[in-house]
Amino acid sequence: MIMMLIAAIESEHKAFMLNLYYDYYGLVRKTVYNITHDADHVEDLINDTFIKLIEKISLIRTLDSCKRTAYIVYTSKSVAINFIKHRRFSALVA
């Protein structure tokens, strides 16, 4: 799914986003799993993280390596925490 989205990005950002995906996939996976402990949803949450990063590609391109890594970790943490909040809320409502 994420590869289809990356393919649809403007050509100037496509290579950057592919490199970002390959460089940070493991870190995002580890971050998401360490928060959720849910192997069934990890891939979906990784995709959600990179979708959010695609939306901020202009900002991410301006960041140096350390700030970029921090931004990606923060985004993946936010996605994972929101997943947990929504899962708990759904359980309460059901």
C-alpha positions in Angstrom: 0.0 0.0 0.0 2.7 2.5 1.0 4.6 1.8 -2.2 1.5 2.7 -4.2 1.3 6.0 -2.4 5.0 6.7 -2.9 4.6 6.0 -6.6 1.9 8.7 -6.7 4.1 11.3 -5.2 5.7 14.0 -7.4 8.9 12.7 -9.0 11.1 15.1 -7.1 10.0 13.7 -3.8 9.6 10.0 -4.8 13.3 9.0 -4.4 13.6 10.9 -1.1 10.5 9.2 0.3 11.7 5.7 -0.9 15.0 6.3 0.8 13.3 7.5 3.9 11.1 4.3 3.9 14.0 2.0 3.5 16.3 3.8 6.0 13.7 4.2 8.8 11.4 1.2 8.3 13.1 -0.8 11.1 13.1 2.1 13.5 9.5 2.8 12.9 8.6 -0.9 13.3 10.5 -1.2 16.6 8.9 2.0 17.9 5.4 1.1 17.0 5.7 -2.5 18.4 7.3 -1.4 21.6 4.3 0.8 22.3 1.5 -1.4 21.1 2.8 -5.0 21.5 0.4 -5.9 18.8 2.0 -7.8 15.9 -1.3 -8.1 14.1 -1.4 -4.3 13.5 2.2 -3.3 13.2 2.3 -3.2 9.4 -0.8 -1.0 9.2 0.6 1.3 11.8 3.9 1.6 9.9 1.9 2.5 6.8 -0.1 5.1 8.8 3.2 6.6 10.0 4.7 6.9 6.6 1.4 8.4 5.2 1.7 11.1 7.9 5.3 11.6 6.9 4.4 12.0 3.2 2.1 14.8 4.2 5.0 16.6 5.8 7.6 15.8 3.2 8.5 19.5 2.6 9.3 19.9 6.3 11.2 16.6 6.6 13.5 17.5 3.7 14.7 20.6 5.5 15.7 18.7 8.7 19.2 17.5 9.4 19.7 13.8 10.1 19.2 14.0 13.9 16.1 16.1 13.8 14.7 14.0 11.0 15.1 10.9 13.1 13.5 12.5 16.1 10.6 13.7 14.0 10.1 10.2 12.6 10.2 8.6 16.0 7.8 11.2 17.4 5.4 10.6 14.5 5.5 6.8 14.9 5.0 7.1 18.7 1.9 9.4 18.1 0.5 6.9 15.6 1.0 4.0 18.0 -0.5 5.9 21.0 -3.5 7.0 19.0 -4.1 3.4 18.0 -4.1 2.3 21.6 -6.5 5.2 22.6 -8.9 4.3 19.8 -8.7 0.6 20.6 -9.5 1.3 24.3 -12.3 3.7 23.4 -13.8 1.1 21.0 -13.7 -1.5 23.7 -15.5 0.9 26.1 -18.2 1.7 23.6 -18.8 -1.9 22.5 
